Amino acid sequence: MHLEEKLPQLVNAIEDGLKGYLSAVDFGHSAELGRMLRYHMGWEDGLGGGKRLRPALTLLCAGACGGEVAAAMPAALGVEFVHNFTLIHDDIQDGSPMRHGRPTVWTRWGVAQAVNAGDALFSIAQLALLELRQTCSEAVALWAAREMNQVCLRLIRGQYLDMAFEGDDEVALETYLAMIEGKTAGLIAFCTAVGGMAAGAAAETVTRLGDFGRHLGMAFQIQDDYLGIWGDPAVTGKSAASDLLARKKSLPVLFGLRESADFRALWGVEQPTQAQIDDMADQLAACGAAEYVRQQAETFTQQAFADLERLFPRPNADAQALGALTENLVHRQV
C-alpha cells in the first residue's frame, strides 16, 4: 500500500483514538477544561488540528517491525497528547495569538487556564501511554513511561535554552544544535523507538529506531529553519523571511551573527522595515548561511535514510511507507 493510501488510514485511526480517549476522561465540574482541550485538538470548530505525524511514525515503526497497530496505539496517543501539551505551553511562552488559523488557547481563556490545559494534557498523555499494559505488557509500559518522562525533561531543558537565546547574540551553533536535539528531535526519537518497543523488537532495534528518529527530527527542524527565511510564501502561507520578522534565533540567523558584520548591523535594527528584512535574508545567503543550513539538513537526512536501510534491508509495506514519509518530511516545502 502506498503512503498516499496508508497515511490517511493511520491518521483516521489515530484521530478516532484521541477523541475516544479524551471523551472518556471525567472532568467533573471542570467541563470547560475538557472543552479547552477539544478546542486545541481541533474538534470544537471543525477547523482541524495538527497532521498527527508523530503518532503516525510510531505506528509505522511498529508495523515495520512486524507489530500490530492496536498494540502500539496507546503509545501513539500518548506521544500526540504530550506533543500538544508542549504546543499549548509554547504558545503561552511565545505570545503566539494564532495556531492553525484560529486563536490559541491562552488567547481565548487566558494564560492561567491555558497552563492548566497544558498540564492536563501532560497527565492525560501519561495515562494513555500506560494503556500499553493491556496491549503489550507491564514491562513495556514501564519502559515507555520512564523514557517519555526523560524526553519531556530534555524537551523542557531545550525550551529553556530556546528562550534564553532570545537575549544572547553569541550562541554557539553547537549549542543551538544541542537545543533542537532536546526540544524537537528527542520527542521524534521517542516516537520511533516506542513503536519498535510495542512491536516486541529487540533492544538493539529499538535503539536504532531511536537513532533514526533523532536524525529525522534534526533534519526536520533544520529544514524548518531554512523555510522560515527562504521558503516560498505562496507555499508556506507565511510572509517572506517570516522568522526574521519574528526575530527568531534560528540556525541561519546564528550563523549570520557569527559570520557577517553586515547582517549583525541589520539585526540590531529595532523595528526593521520589510526592505531591511529582505536585505537580511540576502546578507545571510551571501555569507553562506543558506548553504550551511542546507548542508546540515542533508547530513542528518542521509543519516536517517542510512538508519532505515540498516534497520529494514528487506522492507515490508509499513517500512516502505515509513521511508516515503521520511522523504516527505525532510524535503517538504511547507
N, C-alpha and C positions, 0 to 999 in steps of 0.2 A: 504494500500500500504506500502510495506517495505521500510526502509530507502534507501536500495540499488537502488530502483526504484525512490523514491521520491526526493532524494538529487540531482541526475543529472538533473532532470527536473527543479528543482528550480534554480540550478546553471546556466543552459542554459538560463532560463528566465532572470535571473539577468545579465548575460553577454550581452544578447541582449539589455536589458535596458540601461546598462552602455554605450555600443557602440552607441546606438541611441541617448542618451542624449549628449554625448561628440561630436558626429558628428554634432549636431545642434548648437553647440557653435560657434559664429562668432569670429574668431581670427584675422580677418582683415589682416593687413600687418605683423602680428606676426604668420604666418602659421607654422613656425618651432617650436613655442611653443606648438602648438597642436600636432605636431609630437612627441615632447618630452613626452607629456602626454600619447599618444597612445603607445609609446615605453615602458614607465614604466608600463602601464597596461597590456602589453604582446601582443599587437595586431600588432606590426610593423614587427616582425620577426617570428611569428608563434610558439615561444617557450612557450607562455602562461604566465599568471601572477599568482596571488595567488589562493587559494582554494575557496574564496568568502564565507567563513564560517560565518562571521559576518552578512552579509545581509541574509544568509540562516536562521540564528537564528531569525532574525526579521520576516521573512515571516512565519516560522514555529510557532512562538509565536502568530502571528496574526491568523493563521489558527486554532491553538489550542484553541483560544478564540472565534472561530466561524466567524472570519473575512475573507475577500477576498484578494487574492494575489494582485490584481490590486490596491486595496485601499492602501495597505501597501508598494507597490513598490517604491514610491518616498522616503520613509524612508530608504528602503534597499539600494537604490542607494546613498543616502546621507551618510550613515554610511560607505559604501565601499570607496567612494571618500575621505572622511575625514581620514579613515584609511590609504589610500595610500598617502595622504598629509604627514602624520606622518612618513611614511616609507622613503619618499624622504629626509626629513629633518634629520631623524635618520642616514641614510646612510652618509650624509654630516658630521654630528657631530661625528660619529663613525669612519669616514675614511674608510668605507666599499667599496672595489672596485667592488664587485660582488653581485648580487641578482638574484635568480632563474637561475643561470648558465650563466648569461651574465653581461657585465659591467653595473654598476649603472649609473643613470642619471648624477650625478656630474662628474663621470669618463669620460663620453663621451662629455658633454657640458660645463664642468667647474662648480665650486662651485656657482658663482654668478647667472648664468642662472638656475641652479638646484634649488636655493632658489626661483626664480621666478616661476618655475614649481610647486613647493610645494605650494606656495601662491595661484597660480591659481587653484589648486585642492581644496584648502580650500574654496575659493569663490564658485567654482562650486558645492561643496558639500552643501553649504548653499542654493544655488538656486534650486538644485534638491530637497532638503528636503521641500522647500516651496511649491512644487507642491502638497503637502498634502492639500492645499487649494481647489484644484479641486477634489481630490479623497475622501477627508474626510470633513474638514471644516476649516474655518479661525482659530477657537479656537484650534484645534488640531495642525495646522501648527505653530501657535504662541508658543504653549507649547513645541513642538518638537524643534523649533529653539532656544528657550531660554535654554532648557535642554542641547542641543548639545553644545552650546557655553560654558555653565558651565562645561560640561565634558571636552571640549578642554582645558579650563583653568586649570582644575585639572591635565589633562594629561601633559600639559607643565610644571606645577609645579613638577610633578613626574619625567619628563625628566631632569629638573634642578637638582633634588636630585640625580638621577642616575649618572649624570655627576660629581656632587660634590663628590660622594662616591669614585671616582677614586683616589682621593688624601687623603682618610681617611680610615685607617685600624681599626678604632674603632667605626664603625657604629653599632648602636643597632639593634638587629633583629626586634624589633617592628617598628623601623624607616624604615627598608627595606620593611617590610610588608605593611606599610602605603604608601610607594613609589609605589609598584606594584599595590596596590588598585587604586591609582590615574592614573597610567600610562597604565595599562593593563585591570584591572577588571572594571574600570569606563566606558570605551567605550563599553565593552560587556554588562554591566548592561543597558546602554542606548539602545543597540540593542534589548534586550529582552523587555524592558519597552515600547519602542516606537511601537513595534509590537502589544502589547496589546492596546495601545492608539489608533492606527489606526483601530483596530477592534471594537472600541467603548466599551472596557471593563470598568468595574467600577474602580474608583480611587484606591480602596484597592487592586484590582487585579493587576493594573499597578505597584503599589508599590511592591507587592510580586514578580512580574516578574523581577523588578529591583534587588531585593534581590537575586533571583535565578541567574541572570546574573552575579552579583558581586561574588557570591560564586563560580560559574563556572569559571569565569575569574581568581580568585585566585588559584583554583586548577590547571587550565591550565598552568599558569605561573610557579607555583612551580614544577609541573611535568616537564616543560621545563628546569628548573634549574637542576633537578635531571638528566635528559637525557644529559644535557650539560657536565656532568662529568662521569656518569656511563652508558650512552646509548651505545648500540651495534653499532660500526662503520659500520657494514655490513647493518644495518637497517637505521641508521640516515644519512649515507653518509658523515659523518664528521669523523675526526681523533679522536681517543680515548681521553677523557678528553679535548675536544675542548675548553670549557670555561676556563679551567686552562691555556691552551696555549695562549688564547686571554687575559688573566689577567682580566677576568670578575668578578666583585664583586657580585656573585650570593649568594643565601641563604646558600648553604652548605659552601661556602668559608668564609662568615662572621661568621658562626657557628664555623668553624675550627680556625679562627683567635682568637676567644674568648676562645676556649676550649683547644687548643693544641699548646704547645710551639714548638713541632717538626714541625708542619705544618707552624707555623709562621716563623720559621727559613728557611724552604724551600721556602716559599712565598717571602721572602726577597731576594732570588737569582735573579739577574737582568735578565740574559738570561739562563733560566733553560734548561737542556738537556731533551730529551724525557724520559730518565730513571728517572730524577728528577720529571718530570710531573707525571709519573706513580706512583712514590713514594708519591707525594702529594695526589693523589686520594686514595691511600692505607691509608695514615695518616688520611684523612677525614673520611673514613669508620671506622677506628679504634677508633676515638674519638667520634663516634656516630652521625656524620653529616648526613650520608645516612639515618639512621633510623629516625632522627629528621625530615628530609625533607619529607620522605615518610609519616610520621605521620601527618605532616602539610597538605600535599596534600590530604590525606584520610579524614581529618577533614572537609575541605572545600568541598570535593566530597560528603560526606554524607549529608552536609547541602544543597547542590544543589539538591540532589535527594529527600530530605525531602521537599524542596520547591515545587518540581514538584508534589509530592504526595498530598500536601495541595491544590495546585492550580487546579489540574486535577484529582480528585478522580475517575472519570469515563472518562478516556481519549478517545478523538476521534482519528482518524488516524494521524492527524498532531501532536497531543500531544504525541502519541506513537513514532512517528518519532523523535520528539524533545528529548524524553528520550533516544532513541537509539543513536542519535548524541551526546548527553551529555556523554553517556558511551564511545563512541569512542574517544572523546576529552580528557577526564580525564584519560583514561587508554591507551592512544596511546604510541607507542614506537618510534615515529619519530616526 
